[in-house]
């Protein structure tokens, strides 16, 4: 699915209303403001600022804007450079890589961007066995390995997209050596996979899928993870949490997922927000 098609599919219906603000600040560790606002075009600066201000108003003052190709990675780095609430992650998405986008020139540009001061992660990179067929798996894995090396060389976090490829992701990370700060974005595994990731020191980032009725396995996974190895995210405009599943997602909806995570973990809400912020700062640095 192209970025523009994905955007159209996730911008249907009215925007959900803002939730009750959190009692203490939390962080959206993974958002796509460019896709949320304008698909595969460059969104208007005022619209971006309004979206960030809406998140701030509900207790989400800091965001990590994530690139999926060269163009969106450049835009993410530019936004982080101008906006104090935003840090950036840059990468070629695994489905882009599987389609042949991980050229030497493209990887060199990701490496260049990863050296910028407000770019604090390489991602999202990884493996996707759902949308990319077997013909693209070798290119996808080669790209993943290259991104791991860039993250290590630049001393930044690694943000992993893992879809239907849990064991393969662990294999590649074992081969290459995982960076000190490795995040499983939109964690999608069960308790067994969560345990394997936690034992390796990885951070599990949970999206709105945690709230879905059919996601008991995710709640089991979240419940066993130490609170210091948890993050929350929107992956907006995708994965809108209940009760607004199917409508456009945005960073201002993070409180729904934070409250669900508090219920799952048994950690008091304000304390959980503090832990999530501390973990985000440990992984991405201060901002």
Buried (B, 14 or more C-beta within 10 A) or exposed (E): EEBEEBBEEBBEEEBBEBBEBBBBBBBBBBBBBBBBBBBBEBBEEEEBBEBBEBBBEBBBBBBBBBBBBBBBBBBBBBBBEEBEBBBBBBBBBBBBBBBEBBEEEBBEBBBBBBEBEBBBBBBBBBBBBEBBEEEBBEBBBEBBBBBBBBBBEBEBBBBBBBBEBBEBBBEBBEEBEBBEBBBBBBBBBEBEBBBBBBEEEBBBBBBBBBBBEEBEBBBBBBBEBEBEBBBBBBBBBBBBBBEBBEBBBBBBBBBBBBBBBBBBBEBEBEBBBBBBBEBBEBBBBEB
